[in-house]
Amino acid sequence: MRHLQIYLFFFICLLAVSCNNKKSPDVSHIDLKVRIERFDQELKNLNNTDLPSKIPGLRKKYTWFYDDYMERMISVGSAADTFYYSNLRSVLKNEDYIALKAAVEKTFPDMSKQEHELTQAFKYIRYYYPKQKLPRLISFISGFAIQTPVGNDYIGIGLDMFLGSSGAVFYPALRQSIPQYISRRFNPENISPRVVEALIRENMFPEEDKDRSLL
């Protein structure tokens, strides 16, 4: 019954994102505007020489996400000290990272379309579940480490895993770890459904260990 509830609600949210259903409730009165914070752009603007002066402010702004990004997503070291700066410099000047960053910039010069879609979807969530806390949305590049991570107060959007045709040069090389039937859905149109799915699965109706099975 619990799984049925999850999938029915997910289906409703997908309809809210993709369709103009006349039978849907009126949510126009709900004061809500989704903004996607562009961590990928802020990291892009860092120079190797100004890390010591810029990093503390960046870490303060992005809190939980910043530590998770450095320590778990790109694995450059503990964000609690400054020893990881040299590893981060290596990532920022890596040719593969630079090429990936250029593809992301080309595909996502702005994210107004996704912000509009998610504003509508989150309004429906607020309508049905008014007490549900809505997360920060933060975009990033992880080198294909993770697509939509869920943290303490955020849902991340790994833009390098939503590149669509711009990712054609990268995705075939990932087939050892990411099968083609999965990577073929790595397109911008899937950002909003994946974010909504992550919110429902991880925050609203998290699966308990006792409910997990081999199937």
GROMACS elastic network, one bead per residue, 0.5 to 0.9 nm:
[ bonds ]
;  ai    aj funct       b0    kb
    1     4     6  0.50627   500
    1     5     6  0.62908   500
    1     6     6  0.88026   500
    2     5     6  0.51121   500
    2     6     6  0.64225   500
    2     7     6  0.88782   500
    2   205     6  0.83189   500
    3     6     6  0.50840   500
    3     7     6  0.62903   500
    3     8     6  0.85324   500
    3   205     6  0.88322   500
    3   207     6  0.89978   500
    4     7     6  0.52980   500
    4     8     6  0.59955   500
    4     9     6  0.84922   500
    5     8     6  0.52411   500
    5     9     6  0.61253   500
    5    10     6  0.85141   500
    5   205     6  0.89234   500
    6     9     6  0.53209   500
    6    10     6  0.61099   500
    6    11     6  0.86166   500
    6   200     6  0.71356   500
    6   201     6  0.75270   500
    6   204     6  0.87738   500
    6   205     6  0.67537   500
    7    11     6  0.60399   500
    7    12     6  0.85906   500
    8    11     6  0.50699   500
    8    12     6  0.63316   500
    8    13     6  0.88020   500
    9    12     6  0.50228   500
    9    13     6  0.63117   500
    9    14     6  0.86918   500
    9   200     6  0.82123   500
   10    13     6  0.51241   500
   10    14     6  0.62353   500
   10    15     6  0.86784   500
   10   193     6  0.86907   500
   10   196     6  0.74710   500
   10   197     6  0.65695   500
   10   200     6  0.70888   500
   11    14     6  0.51269   500
   11    15     6  0.63037   500
   11    16     6  0.86919   500
   12    15     6  0.51499   500
   12    16     6  0.63218   500
   12    17     6  0.88675   500
   12   124     6  0.87028   500
   13    17     6  0.63174   500
   13    18     6  0.87178   500
   13   121     6  0.58176   500
   13   122     6  0.83435   500
   13   124     6  0.71099   500
   13   125     6  0.76373   500
   13   193     6  0.80602   500
   13   196     6  0.72404   500
   13   197     6  0.87868   500
   14    17     6  0.50927   500
   14    18     6  0.61135   500
   14    19     6  0.80180   500
   14   121     6  0.77070   500
   14   192     6  0.85186   500
   14   193     6  0.62381   500
   14   196     6  0.80246   500
   14   197     6  0.89923   500
   15    18     6  0.52382   500
   15    19     6  0.51781   500
   15    20     6  0.77600   500
   15    21     6  0.74679   500
   15   121     6  0.86803   500
   16    19     6  0.57778   500
   16    20     6  0.70651   500
   16    21     6  0.75018   500
   16    24     6  0.79897   500
   16   117     6  0.83566   500
   16   120     6  0.67287   500
   16   121     6  0.55757   500
   16   124     6  0.72857   500
   17    20     6  0.83939   500
   17   117     6  0.54541   500
   17   118     6  0.70322   500
   17   119     6  0.89272   500
   17   120     6  0.65339   500
   17   121     6  0.55402   500
   17   192     6  0.73584   500
   17   193     6  0.75757   500
   18   117     6  0.79456   500
   20    23     6  0.88789   500
   20    24     6  0.81477   500
   21    24     6  0.54890   500
   21    25     6  0.89528   500
   22    25     6  0.81155   500
   23    26     6  0.88688   500
   24    27     6  0.86599   500
   25   124     6  0.81264   500
   25   127     6  0.84395   500
   26    29     6  0.75307   500
   26    30     6  0.89718   500
   26   124     6  0.89240   500
   27    30     6  0.55616   500
   27    31     6  0.89592   500
   27   120     6  0.81103   500
   27   123     6  0.62021   500
   27   124     6  0.66922   500
   27   126     6  0.89101   500
   27   127     6  0.69354   500
   28    31     6  0.78535   500
   28   120     6  0.88456   500
   28   123     6  0.82286   500
   29    32     6  0.89873   500
   30   123     6  0.64598   500
   30   126     6  0.80164   500
   30   127     6  0.78353   500
   31   123     6  0.82746   500
   32   119     6  0.66805   500
   32   120     6  0.86531   500
   32   122     6  0.79918   500
   32   123     6  0.67468   500
   32   126     6  0.89856   500
   33   115     6  0.78428   500
   33   116     6  0.79670   500
   33   118     6  0.86039   500
   33   119     6  0.54320   500
   33   120     6  0.85361   500
   33   122     6  0.88114   500
   33   123     6  0.87375   500
   34   115     6  0.55275   500
   34   116     6  0.72686   500
   34   117     6  0.88782   500
   34   118     6  0.64603   500
   34   120     6  0.87133   500
   34   122     6  0.79966   500
   34   136     6  0.85886   500
   34   137     6  0.81104   500
   35   111     6  0.88004   500
   35   112     6  0.84772   500
   35   115     6  0.58996   500
   35   116     6  0.88502   500
   35   118     6  0.88752   500
   35   119     6  0.83031   500
   35   136     6  0.80287   500
   35   137     6  0.69695   500
   35   138     6  0.87349   500
   36   111     6  0.72689   500
   36   112     6  0.86265   500
   36   114     6  0.83819   500
   36   115     6  0.65675   500
   36   136     6  0.75406   500
   36   138     6  0.55471   500
   36   139     6  0.66854   500
   36   157     6  0.88414   500
   37    40     6  0.86461   500
   37   136     6  0.78713   500
   37   137     6  0.61347   500
   37   139     6  0.61693   500
   38    41     6  0.54137   500
   38    42     6  0.66024   500
   38    43     6  0.88073   500
   38   137     6  0.88242   500
   38   138     6  0.60697   500
   38   139     6  0.51583   500
   38   140     6  0.69501   500
   39    42     6  0.50483   500
   39    43     6  0.60624   500
   39    44     6  0.84001   500
   39    58     6  0.88756   500
   39    62     6  0.82049   500
   39    66     6  0.89939   500
   39   138     6  0.62701   500
   39   139     6  0.56357   500
   39   140     6  0.55232   500
   39   141     6  0.85752   500
   40    43     6  0.52597   500
   40    44     6  0.60893   500
   40    45     6  0.88323   500
   40   101     6  0.83166   500
   40   104     6  0.88945   500
   40   138     6  0.85122   500
   40   139     6  0.60126   500
   40   141     6  0.59974   500
   40   159     6  0.85306   500
   41    45     6  0.63662   500
   41   105     6  0.83806   500
   41   139     6  0.86699   500
   41   140     6  0.80503   500
   42    45     6  0.52806   500
   42    46     6  0.68644   500
   42    58     6  0.82158   500
   43    46     6  0.53973   500
   43    47     6  0.88315   500
   43    58     6  0.86668   500
   43    92     6  0.85280   500
   43   140     6  0.86007   500
   44    47     6  0.81279   500
   44    92     6  0.78631   500
   44   101     6  0.78201   500
   46    49     6  0.82976   500
   46    50     6  0.67567   500
   46    51     6  0.67309   500
   46    54     6  0.74852   500
   46    55     6  0.86445   500
   46    92     6  0.85574   500
   47    50     6  0.54242   500
   47    51     6  0.66593   500
   47    89     6  0.84829   500
   47    92     6  0.85363   500
   48    51     6  0.59245   500
   48    85     6  0.87919   500
   48    86     6  0.88431   500
   48    88     6  0.86285   500
   48    89     6  0.57067   500
   48    90     6  0.89712   500
   48    92     6  0.78064   500
   48    93     6  0.83753   500
   49    52     6  0.77473   500
   49    53     6  0.88564   500
   49    89     6  0.89421   500
   50    53     6  0.54935   500
   50    54     6  0.60932   500
   50    55     6  0.81987   500
   51    54     6  0.52246   500
   51    55     6  0.53812   500
   51    56     6  0.85645   500
   51    85     6  0.71990   500
   51    89     6  0.84716   500
   52    55     6  0.58322   500
   52    56     6  0.73192   500
   52    82     6  0.80996   500
   52    85     6  0.81294   500
   53    56     6  0.68434   500
   53    57     6  0.79496   500
   54    57     6  0.57324   500
   54    58     6  0.63817   500
   54    59     6  0.88412   500
   55    59     6  0.60109   500
   55    60     6  0.85139   500
   56    59     6  0.51642   500
   56    60     6  0.61546   500
   56    61     6  0.86515   500
   57    60     6  0.50529   500
   57    61     6  0.61625   500
   57    62     6  0.87226   500
   58    61     6  0.51451   500
   58    62     6  0.62405   500
   58    63     6  0.82791   500
   58    66     6  0.77120   500
   59    62     6  0.53389   500
   59    63     6  0.55441   500
   59    64     6  0.84040   500
   59    65     6  0.84461   500
   59    66     6  0.55572   500
   59    67     6  0.74462   500
   59    79     6  0.84382   500
   60    63     6  0.53141   500
   60    66     6  0.83360   500
   61    66     6  0.83435   500
   62    65     6  0.55304   500
   62    66     6  0.52370   500
   62    67     6  0.83549   500
   62   138     6  0.86973   500
   63    66     6  0.54926   500
   63    67     6  0.68224   500
   63    68     6  0.89251   500
   64    67     6  0.55276   500
   64    68     6  0.62440   500
   64    69     6  0.85774   500
   64   151     6  0.71451   500
   64   152     6  0.66437   500
   64   153     6  0.73676   500
   64   154     6  0.81437   500
   65    68     6  0.50815   500
   65    69     6  0.59093   500
   65    70     6  0.86044   500
   65   138     6  0.81562   500
   65   151     6  0.68471   500
   65   152     6  0.81120   500
   65   153     6  0.81276   500
   65   154     6  0.70491   500
   65   155     6  0.87612   500
   65   156     6  0.79980   500
   66    69     6  0.51121   500
   66    70     6  0.62584   500
   66    71     6  0.84905   500
   66    79     6  0.79559   500
   67    70     6  0.53269   500
   67    71     6  0.58701   500
   67    72     6  0.79185   500
   67    78     6  0.75787   500
   67    79     6  0.55531   500
   67    80     6  0.81130   500
   68    71     6  0.53169   500
   68    72     6  0.52879   500
   68    73     6  0.65815   500
   68    74     6  0.89077   500
   68    75     6  0.89828   500
   68    79     6  0.86340   500
   68   151     6  0.79824   500
   69    72     6  0.56666   500
   69    74     6  0.62344   500
   69    75     6  0.76752   500
   69   140     6  0.86460   500
   69   142     6  0.78964   500
   70    73     6  0.61224   500
   70    74     6  0.55613   500
   70    75     6  0.56297   500
   70    76     6  0.57038   500
   70    77     6  0.64990   500
   70    78     6  0.71515   500
   70    79     6  0.64632   500
   70    84     6  0.85096   500
   70    88     6  0.82663   500
   71    74     6  0.65807   500
   71    76     6  0.60479   500
   71    77     6  0.52946   500
   71    78     6  0.55869   500
   71    79     6  0.66932   500
   72    75     6  0.50913   500
   72    76     6  0.82436   500
   72    77     6  0.85064   500
   73    76     6  0.85943   500
   73   142     6  0.59483   500
   73   143     6  0.84388   500
   73   145     6  0.60776   500
   73   146     6  0.71353   500
   74    77     6  0.86492   500
   74    88     6  0.86810   500
   74    91     6  0.84675   500
   74   141     6  0.89550   500
   74   142     6  0.58722   500
   74   143     6  0.74337   500
   74   145     6  0.74566   500
   75    78     6  0.83227   500
   75    87     6  0.88256   500
   76    79     6  0.85699   500
   76    84     6  0.56042   500
   76    85     6  0.79591   500
   76    86     6  0.85181   500
   76    87     6  0.53430   500
   76    88     6  0.59750   500
   76    91     6  0.83893   500
   77    80     6  0.87941   500
   77    81     6  0.86477   500
   77    82     6  0.89379   500
   77    83     6  0.73863   500
   77    85     6  0.84915   500
   77    87     6  0.76275   500
   77    88     6  0.86548   500
   78    81     6  0.63176   500
   78    82     6  0.81008   500
   78    83     6  0.78019   500
   78    84     6  0.65655   500
   79    82     6  0.70492   500
   79    83     6  0.84689   500
   79    84     6  0.71005   500
   80    83     6  0.89690   500
   81    84     6  0.72371   500
   81    85     6  0.88837   500
   82    85     6  0.56923   500
   82    86     6  0.85738   500
   83    86     6  0.68033   500
   83    87     6  0.80837   500
   84    87     6  0.52460   500
   84    88     6  0.62108   500
   84    89     6  0.86744   500
   85    88     6  0.50053   500
   85    89     6  0.61180   500
   85    90     6  0.86724   500
   86    89     6  0.50470   500
   86    90     6  0.63787   500
   86    91     6  0.88496   500
   87    90     6  0.50837   500
   87    91     6  0.64521   500
   87    92     6  0.88359   500
   88    91     6  0.50677   500
   88    92     6  0.62397   500
   88    93     6  0.87731   500
   89    92     6  0.51469   500
   89    93     6  0.63417   500
   89    94     6  0.85200   500
   90    93     6  0.54642   500
   90    94     6  0.59961   500
   91    94     6  0.51334   500
   91    95     6  0.86828   500
   91    96     6  0.88929   500
   91    97     6  0.67095   500
   91    98     6  0.88703   500
   92    95     6  0.85005   500
   92    97     6  0.66232   500
   92    98     6  0.71538   500
   93    96     6  0.86869   500
   93    97     6  0.72210   500
   93    98     6  0.67631   500
   94    97     6  0.52877   500
   94    98     6  0.62321   500
   94    99     6  0.87522   500
   95    98     6  0.50432   500
   95    99     6  0.61863   500
   95   100     6  0.85759   500
   96    99     6  0.51408   500
   96   100     6  0.61306   500
   96   101     6  0.85066   500
   96   143     6  0.86390   500
   97   100     6  0.50251   500
   97   101     6  0.59619   500
   97   102     6  0.85670   500
   97   141     6  0.86344   500
   97   142     6  0.89504   500
   97   143     6  0.71076   500
   98   101     6  0.50180   500
   98   102     6  0.62319   500
   98   103     6  0.87776   500
   99   102     6  0.51625   500
   99   103     6  0.64413   500
   99   104     6  0.88116   500
  100   103     6  0.51493   500
  100   104     6  0.62963   500
  100   105     6  0.86788   500
  100   141     6  0.81193   500
  100   143     6  0.77326   500
  100   160     6  0.69908   500
  100   167     6  0.85305   500
  100   170     6  0.82737   500
  101   104     6  0.51102   500
  101   105     6  0.61550   500
  101   106     6  0.86246   500
  101   141     6  0.74222   500
  101   160     6  0.81023   500
  102   105     6  0.51041   500
  102   106     6  0.61902   500
  102   107     6  0.86726   500
  103   106     6  0.51382   500
  103   107     6  0.61797   500
  103   108     6  0.84667   500
  103   160     6  0.80213   500
  103   163     6  0.74882   500
  103   166     6  0.61298   500
  103   167     6  0.73714   500
  104   107     6  0.51536   500
  104   108     6  0.57659   500
  104   109     6  0.79605   500
  104   141     6  0.81658   500
  104   159     6  0.65185   500
  104   160     6  0.62841   500
  104   162     6  0.88107   500
  104   163     6  0.68308   500
  104   166     6  0.80952   500
  104   167     6  0.88809   500
  105   108     6  0.52840   500
  105   109     6  0.54048   500
  105   110     6  0.85495   500
  106   109     6  0.60504   500
  106   166     6  0.81867   500
  107   110     6  0.85211   500
  107   159     6  0.89692   500
  107   163     6  0.65114   500
  107   164     6  0.84221   500
  107   166     6  0.69687   500
  107   188     6  0.83176   500
  108   111     6  0.61859   500
  108   159     6  0.81247   500
  108   163     6  0.85546   500
  108   188     6  0.86209   500
  110   113     6  0.81809   500
  111   114     6  0.54133   500
  111   115     6  0.61564   500
  111   116     6  0.86838   500
  112   116     6  0.60952   500
  112   117     6  0.86395   500
  113   116     6  0.52246   500
  113   117     6  0.63344   500
  113   118     6  0.86910   500
  114   117     6  0.50588   500
  114   118     6  0.60190   500
  114   119     6  0.83523   500
  114   188     6  0.83984   500
  114   189     6  0.83327   500
  114   191     6  0.71502   500
  114   192     6  0.62648   500
  115   118     6  0.52198   500
  115   119     6  0.59274   500
  115   120     6  0.86617   500
  115   192     6  0.85122   500
  116   119     6  0.51239   500
  116   120     6  0.64636   500
  116   121     6  0.87895   500
  117   120     6  0.53695   500
  117   121     6  0.63246   500
  117   122     6  0.86780   500
  117   192     6  0.66059   500
  118   122     6  0.58169   500
  118   123     6  0.82778   500
  118   192     6  0.59711   500
  118   193     6  0.86885   500
  118   195     6  0.82675   500
  118   196     6  0.79216   500
  119   122     6  0.52435   500
  119   123     6  0.61296   500
  119   124     6  0.88640   500
  120   123     6  0.51445   500
  120   124     6  0.66546   500
  120   125     6  0.89458   500
  121   124     6  0.53298   500
  121   125     6  0.65345   500
  121   126     6  0.88059   500
  121   192     6  0.83692   500
  121   196     6  0.75905   500
  122   126     6  0.60436   500
  122   127     6  0.84111   500
  122   134     6  0.77246   500
  122   196     6  0.81421   500
  123   127     6  0.60129   500
  123   128     6  0.87055   500
  124   128     6  0.62527   500
  124   129     6  0.82437   500
  125   128     6  0.53436   500
  125   129     6  0.56130   500
  125   130     6  0.73772   500
  125   132     6  0.76807   500
  125   134     6  0.88610   500
  126   129     6  0.50366   500
  126   131     6  0.73503   500
  126   132     6  0.67098   500
  126   133     6  0.86249   500
  126   134     6  0.83958   500
  127   130     6  0.57008   500
  129   132     6  0.54712   500
  130   133     6  0.83225   500
  132   203     6  0.89346   500
  132   204     6  0.76331   500
  133   203     6  0.88893   500
  134   153     6  0.83839   500
  134   154     6  0.84477   500
  134   199     6  0.83437   500
  135   150     6  0.89774   500
  135   151     6  0.89442   500
  135   152     6  0.86605   500
  135   153     6  0.54571   500
  135   155     6  0.62300   500
  135   199     6  0.81586   500
  136   153     6  0.62352   500
  136   155     6  0.62323   500
  136   156     6  0.81986   500
  137   153     6  0.89806   500
  137   154     6  0.57552   500
  137   155     6  0.51775   500
  137   156     6  0.57926   500
  137   157     6  0.71385   500
  137   195     6  0.87016   500
  138   154     6  0.70487   500
  138   155     6  0.65085   500
  138   157     6  0.59839   500
  138   158     6  0.86088   500
  139   155     6  0.87461   500
  139   156     6  0.57051   500
  139   158     6  0.59481   500
  139   159     6  0.64110   500
  140   156     6  0.70967   500
  140   157     6  0.61506   500
  140   158     6  0.51284   500
  140   159     6  0.60389   500
  140   160     6  0.79122   500
  141   144     6  0.76333   500
  141   145     6  0.87252   500
  141   157     6  0.83381   500
  141   158     6  0.54514   500
  141   159     6  0.58842   500
  141   160     6  0.56523   500
  141   161     6  0.84301   500
  142   145     6  0.54188   500
  142   146     6  0.68137   500
  142   147     6  0.85115   500
  142   158     6  0.65185   500
  142   159     6  0.83750   500
  142   160     6  0.71840   500
  142   161     6  0.88716   500
  143   146     6  0.81939   500
  143   158     6  0.86891   500
  143   160     6  0.68606   500
  143   161     6  0.85606   500
  144   147     6  0.73008   500
  144   158     6  0.76637   500
  144   160     6  0.63420   500
  144   161     6  0.61599   500
  144   174     6  0.85423   500
  145   158     6  0.83973   500
  145   161     6  0.88357   500
  146   149     6  0.65112   500
  146   156     6  0.89925   500
  146   157     6  0.86676   500
  146   158     6  0.64692   500
  146   161     6  0.78175   500
  147   156     6  0.75374   500
  147   157     6  0.61019   500
  147   159     6  0.75789   500
  147   160     6  0.80998   500
  147   161     6  0.58931   500
  147   162     6  0.81443   500
  147   194     6  0.86744   500
  148   155     6  0.63528   500
  148   156     6  0.50878   500
  148   157     6  0.50174   500
  148   158     6  0.61055   500
  148   191     6  0.87725   500
  148   194     6  0.71043   500
  148   195     6  0.66435   500
  148   198     6  0.68962   500
  149   154     6  0.82296   500
  149   155     6  0.57308   500
  149   156     6  0.51320   500
  149   157     6  0.72654   500
  149   158     6  0.81585   500
  149   198     6  0.78746   500
  150   153     6  0.79301   500
  150   154     6  0.59950   500
  150   156     6  0.64106   500
  150   198     6  0.70605   500
  150   199     6  0.78184   500
  150   202     6  0.71697   500
  150   203     6  0.83742   500
  151   154     6  0.51461   500
  151   155     6  0.62186   500
  151   156     6  0.79293   500
  152   155     6  0.86355   500
  155   195     6  0.71439   500
  155   198     6  0.76056   500
  155   199     6  0.75894   500
  156   195     6  0.82332   500
  157   160     6  0.88171   500
  157   161     6  0.85008   500
  157   162     6  0.87179   500
  157   191     6  0.74888   500
  157   194     6  0.89474   500
  157   195     6  0.75916   500
  158   161     6  0.56787   500
  158   162     6  0.72180   500
  159   162     6  0.51835   500
  159   163     6  0.66521   500
  159   188     6  0.83099   500
  159   191     6  0.85663   500
  160   163     6  0.57673   500
  160   167     6  0.75966   500
  160   186     6  0.85033   500
  161   164     6  0.82728   500
  161   167     6  0.79617   500
  161   171     6  0.87643   500
  161   183     6  0.78571   500
  161   185     6  0.89782   500
  161   186     6  0.53820   500
  161   187     6  0.74380   500
  161   188     6  0.88555   500
  162   167     6  0.78461   500
  162   183     6  0.88128   500
  162   185     6  0.77944   500
  162   188     6  0.50631   500
  162   189     6  0.80681   500
  162   190     6  0.72442   500
  162   191     6  0.69053   500
  163   166     6  0.52667   500
  163   168     6  0.82180   500
  163   186     6  0.61333   500
  163   187     6  0.51671   500
  163   188     6  0.62276   500
  164   167     6  0.55012   500
  164   168     6  0.71555   500
  164   183     6  0.89499   500
  164   184     6  0.77152   500
  164   185     6  0.76739   500
  164   186     6  0.56127   500
  164   188     6  0.63476   500
  164   189     6  0.86764   500
  165   168     6  0.52901   500
  165   169     6  0.84193   500
  165   186     6  0.89878   500
  165   187     6  0.75765   500
  166   169     6  0.71209   500
  166   170     6  0.83955   500
  166   187     6  0.89823   500
  167   170     6  0.52179   500
  167   171     6  0.58777   500
  167   172     6  0.88565   500
  167   186     6  0.81363   500
  167   187     6  0.85395   500
  168   171     6  0.56087   500
  168   172     6  0.69293   500
  169   172     6  0.69595   500
  169   173     6  0.80879   500
  170   173     6  0.58935   500
  170   174     6  0.72166   500
  171   174     6  0.52479   500
  171   175     6  0.71073   500
  171   178     6  0.82824   500
  171   180     6  0.80454   500
  171   183     6  0.66342   500
  171   184     6  0.84746   500
  171   186     6  0.89138   500
  172   175     6  0.57054   500
  172   176     6  0.89668   500
  172   178     6  0.89798   500
  172   179     6  0.88990   500
  172   180     6  0.75365   500
  172   183     6  0.85210   500
  173   176     6  0.75437   500
  174   177     6  0.56628   500
  174   178     6  0.55024   500
  174   179     6  0.75184   500
  174   180     6  0.85027   500
  174   183     6  0.85133   500
  175   180     6  0.61802   500
  175   183     6  0.82798   500
  176   179     6  0.68432   500
  178   181     6  0.84160   500
  178   182     6  0.66075   500
  178   183     6  0.64889   500
  179   182     6  0.55299   500
  179   183     6  0.63591   500
  179   184     6  0.87046   500
  180   184     6  0.57608   500
  180   185     6  0.86756   500
  181   184     6  0.56576   500
  181   185     6  0.73820   500
  182   185     6  0.57391   500
  182   186     6  0.73264   500
  183   186     6  0.51063   500
  183   187     6  0.85498   500
  184   187     6  0.75189   500
  185   188     6  0.88920   500
  185   189     6  0.87279   500
  185   190     6  0.70361   500
  186   189     6  0.84957   500
  186   190     6  0.70061   500
  186   191     6  0.85781   500
  187   190     6  0.57782   500
  187   191     6  0.74675   500
  188   191     6  0.55801   500
  188   192     6  0.84006   500
  189   192     6  0.70284   500
  189   193     6  0.80508   500
  190   193     6  0.54666   500
  190   194     6  0.60232   500
  190   195     6  0.85612   500
  191   194     6  0.53189   500
  191   195     6  0.61760   500
  191   196     6  0.86943   500
  192   195     6  0.52039   500
  192   196     6  0.62224   500
  192   197     6  0.85300   500
  193   196     6  0.51788   500
  193   197     6  0.60126   500
  193   198     6  0.85756   500
  194   198     6  0.60634   500
  194   199     6  0.86146   500
  195   198     6  0.50923   500
  195   199     6  0.62721   500
  195   200     6  0.86988   500
  196   199     6  0.51462   500
  196   200     6  0.62234   500
  196   201     6  0.85840   500
  197   200     6  0.51686   500
  197   201     6  0.59609   500
  197   202     6  0.82840   500
  198   201     6  0.52666   500
  198   202     6  0.57264   500
  198   203     6  0.76026   500
  199   202     6  0.55534   500
  199   203     6  0.52283   500
  199   204     6  0.63785   500
  199   205     6  0.84914   500
  200   203     6  0.57659   500
  200   205     6  0.57577   500
  200   206     6  0.75550   500
  201   204     6  0.63242   500
  201   205     6  0.53307   500
  201   206     6  0.52550   500
  201   207     6  0.71295   500
  202   205     6  0.63010   500
  202   207     6  0.74538   500
  203   206     6  0.58289   500
  207   210     6  0.83582   500
  207   211     6  0.65635   500
  207   212     6  0.74404   500
  208   211     6  0.54039   500
  208   212     6  0.69625   500
  209   212     6  0.53698   500
  209   213     6  0.86751   500
  210   213     6  0.80061   500
  212   215     6  0.80527   500
